[in-house]
Amino acid sequence: METLQSIEAVRAWRGSGELGFVPTMGALHEGHASLVRRSAAENARTLVSIFVNPTQFGPNEDLAKYPRTLEADLKLCEQAGASAVFTPNNEMMYPPGFCSWVTVEGLGDRLCGASRPGHFKGVTTVVSKLFHIVEPTRAYFGQKDAQQALILRRMVRDLDMPLELIVCPIVREPDGLAMSSRNRYLSEDERRRAVGLSKALFEAQRLFKAGTRTAAVLRGQLIITLDEYVDKLDYAELVDADSLQPVTEIAGPTLIAVAAWVGGTRLIDNVIVAP
């Protein structure tokens, strides 16, 4: 496995043939590994990028303390089947005078976008840059970041980017907690309580399967369960899985999404239900 440290190196390495791409911010775990394995199975070669993107962090967010574990990340990538890893730095991605941004209007204003202004502008800009640098055949993202995946899919469609964007299932711990790089922030007690997000979602999913279709009823159950576990609720919403607009009755694919703080760590999770 090669480590590529410049844009020129990536372009020289790319060559021809089907290329899978897994963009990450490092601090990798089994969820990331599942994306790399999927890409390795579906493409001749797979490139992983590791870049903690500063433009998607707000002024009071965790950029400074975001975990950076490059040595372990490289080992995981190699074991999962990556062909190369691209490790750009801030100056490379945002050179002096940088002032060009990619935005997807509307979809980024709700859910995580409401509490993290500017977050998705940073995501779409850096991913657009990476797509232009790498020129992948396919790019792989996780369903845990459902809003991000939807926004990026819309960006690819609207801007006619010549690649296939593939969203892969959430990978969970044995007790149901969605794997996340931020889980390592949790204390033992916080880790125990963090499972409340998936418990709330699974209970709403159970009620849906039992016949409940009224969003207010399902949201009420979400909040009841979450209140037992989390310190502060950001949102608990049922929205159309394509438009992210609120629904009152579930008549099509619906994203049930939650975000909450456990201790000082903000966690997100979701499930999709459909009649």
C-alpha positions in Angstrom: 0.0 0.0 0.0 1.3 3.4 -1.0 1.0 6.7 1.0 0.5 9.7 -1.3 1.3 13.1 0.2 0.6 15.5 -2.7 -2.1 16.2 -5.4 0.5 15.5 -8.1 1.3 12.1 -6.6 -2.3 11.1 -6.6 -2.7 12.1 -10.2 0.4 10.2 -11.2 -0.7 7.1 -9.3 -4.3 7.0 -10.5 -3.7 5.5 -13.9 -6.5 3.7 -15.7 -9.1 1.2 -14.6 -11.9 1.4 -12.0 -11.0 3.3 -8.9 -12.9 3.3 -5.6 -12.5 6.2 -3.2 -13.2 6.4 0.5 -12.9 10.0 1.9 -12.3 10.1 5.7 -11.1 12.4 8.5 -9.1 9.6 10.0 -9.6 8.1 13.5 -10.7 5.1 11.6 -12.8 2.2 12.9 -14.6 -0.8 11.6 -17.3 1.3 9.9 -14.6 2.8 7.7 -13.0 -0.6 7.2 -16.3 -1.8 5.8 -16.3 0.9 3.2 -12.7 0.1 2.2 -13.6 -3.6 1.9 -16.6 -2.8 -0.2 -14.6 -0.6 -2.5 -11.8 -3.2 -2.8 -14.4 -5.8 -3.8 -15.9 -3.6 -6.5 -12.9 -1.8 -8.0 -9.5 -2.6 -9.4 -7.9 -0.3 -6.9 -9.0 1.7 -3.8 -7.8 5.0 -2.5 -8.6 6.3 1.0 -8.1 10.0 1.9 -7.3 11.1 5.5 -7.8 14.8 6.1 -9.3 16.5 9.1 -11.2 19.2 7.2 -11.2 22.5 9.2 -13.9 24.1 7.2 -16.6 21.8 8.4 -16.0 22.6 12.1 -17.7 25.5 13.8 -15.8 28.0 16.1 -16.9 26.1 19.2 -16.5 22.6 17.9 -13.8 19.9 18.4 -11.3 20.6 15.6 -8.3 20.9 18.0 -9.1 17.8 19.9 -10.4 15.7 17.0 -8.4 12.4 17.2 -5.5 12.0 14.8 -4.3 8.4 14.7 -2.5 8.2 11.4 -0.3 5.2 12.1 -3.2 3.1 13.2 -5.3 4.4 10.3 -2.7 3.4 7.8 -2.6 -0.1 9.2 -6.4 -0.5 9.1 -6.5 0.7 5.5 -3.9 -1.8 4.4 -5.6 -4.7 6.2 -9.0 -3.7 4.7 -7.6 -3.8 1.1 -6.7 -0.2 0.3 -4.2 0.3 -2.6 -3.1 3.7 -1.4 -3.8 6.5 1.1 -3.8 10.2 0.3 -2.8 12.4 3.3 -3.1 16.1 2.2 -2.5 19.0 4.5 -4.4 22.2 5.1 -2.2 24.3 2.8 -2.7 21.9 0.0 -6.5 21.8 0.2 -6.9 25.5 1.1 -4.0 27.5 -0.5 -3.6 31.2 0.4 -6.4 33.3 -1.0 -8.8 30.3 -1.3 -12.3 31.7 -1.8 -14.3 29.2 -3.8 -17.1 27.2 -2.2 -19.6 24.5 -3.2 -23.0 24.7 -1.6 -26.2 22.6 -2.0 -29.0 24.9 -1.0 -32.0 23.8 1.1 -30.9 20.3 2.2 -28.2 21.6 4.5 -30.5 24.0 6.5 -32.2 21.4 8.6 -31.2 18.7 11.1 -27.4 18.9 11.6 -27.3 22.0 9.4 -29.5 23.9 11.8 -27.2 23.4 14.7 -23.9 23.5 12.8 -24.1 26.5 10.4 -21.6 26.2 7.5 -20.8 22.6 8.3 -22.2 21.2 5.0 -20.6 24.0 2.9 -17.3 22.8 4.3 -18.2 19.1 3.5 -19.3 19.7 -0.1 -16.4 21.9 -0.9 -13.7 19.5 0.4 -15.4 16.5 -1.2 -15.8 18.3 -4.5 -12.1 19.1 -4.4 -11.2 15.5 -3.6 -13.4 14.2 -6.4 -11.6 16.4 -8.8 -8.2 15.4 -7.5 -8.9 11.6 -7.4 -11.4 11.2 -10.3 -12.9 8.0 -8.8 -15.2 5.6 -10.5 -17.1 5.1 -7.3 -17.1 6.9 -3.9 -18.2 5.2 -0.7 -19.9 6.9 2.3 -21.7 5.6 5.4 -25.4 5.8 6.2 -24.7 7.1 9.7 -24.1 10.5 8.1 -27.4 10.2 6.3 -27.9 14.0 5.7 -24.3 14.3 4.4 -24.8 11.4 2.0 -28.0 12.8 0.6 -26.4 16.3 0.1 -23.3 14.8 -1.6 -25.5 12.6 -3.8 -27.4 15.7 -4.9 -24.2 17.6 -5.5 -22.9 14.8 -7.8 -26.2 14.8 -9.7 -26.6 18.5 -10.0 -23.0 19.1 -11.1 -22.8 16.1 -13.4 -19.8 14.7 -11.6 -18.8 11.5 -13.5 -18.9 9.0 -10.6 -21.2 6.7 -8.7 -21.8 7.6 -5.0 -22.5 4.5 -2.9 -24.0 4.7 0.6 -23.2 1.7 2.8 -25.1 0.5 5.9 -24.3 1.7 9.4 -21.9 -0.6 11.3 -22.8 -0.9 15.0 -21.2 -2.1 18.2 -22.7 -5.4 19.6 -25.1 -3.3 21.9 -26.3 -1.2 18.9 -24.3 2.0 19.2 -23.4 3.3 15.8 -19.6 3.3 15.3 -18.1 6.8 15.3 -14.7 8.4 15.6 -16.2 10.5 18.4 -17.1 7.5 20.5 -13.6 7.5 21.9 -14.4 10.7 23.7 -16.9 9.0 25.9 -16.2 8.0 29.5 -17.4 4.6 30.7 -20.7 6.0 32.0 -21.2 8.1 28.9 -20.5 5.1 26.7 -23.1 3.1 28.6 -25.7 5.9 28.0 -24.8 6.6 24.4 -26.6 3.4 23.4 -29.8 5.3 24.1 -29.7 6.8 20.6 -30.0 3.4 18.9 -32.4 2.1 21.6 -34.7 5.1 20.8 -34.5 4.5 17.0 -35.0 0.8 17.3 -38.1 1.3 19.5 -39.5 3.7 16.9 -38.7 1.2 14.2 -40.5 -1.5 16.2 -43.6 0.7 16.6 -43.6 1.4 12.8 -43.4 -2.3 12.0 -46.3 -2.9 14.4 -48.4 -0.4 12.4 -47.8 3.1 13.7 -47.6 5.6 10.9 -48.2 8.9 12.7 -44.9 10.8 13.0 -45.9 12.7 16.2 -46.4 9.4 18.0 -43.1 8.0 16.9 -41.3 11.2 17.7 -42.9 11.2 21.1 -41.5 7.7 21.8 -38.1 8.8 20.5 -38.0 11.6 23.0 -39.2 9.5 25.9 -36.4 7.0 25.4 -33.7 9.6 24.7 -34.6 11.5 27.9 -33.6 8.4 29.9 -30.0 8.4 28.5 -28.8 11.7 27.0 -27.8 15.0 28.6 -29.1 17.3 25.9 -31.3 16.6 22.8 -30.4 18.4 19.6 -33.1 16.9 17.4 -35.4 13.9 17.0 -37.1 14.1 13.6 -39.0 12.1 11.0 -38.4 13.5 7.5 -38.8 12.5 3.9 -35.7 10.4 3.0 -35.2 12.4 -0.2 -36.2 16.0 0.6 -35.6 16.0 4.4 -38.9 17.8 4.8 -40.9 16.9 7.9 -43.7 14.2 7.5 -46.9 13.9 9.5 -47.8 10.4 8.3 -45.3 7.9 6.9 -46.3 7.1 3.4 -42.9 6.6 1.8 -39.3 6.1 2.7 -38.7 8.1 5.9 -35.5 9.0 7.7 -35.8 8.8 11.5 -32.8 10.8 12.7 -31.6 11.9 16.1 -28.7 14.0 17.5 -27.9 14.4 21.1 -25.1 15.2 23.6 -23.9 12.6 25.9 -21.5 14.4 28.3 -19.7 16.8 26.0 -19.9 14.6 22.9 -22.5 15.2 20.2 -23.6 11.9 18.6 -25.9 11.2 15.7 -27.8 8.1 14.5 -30.7 7.2 12.2 -32.8 4.5 10.6 -34.9 4.5 7.4 -38.4 3.0 7.4 -40.8 2.6 4.5 -44.3 1.1 4.1 
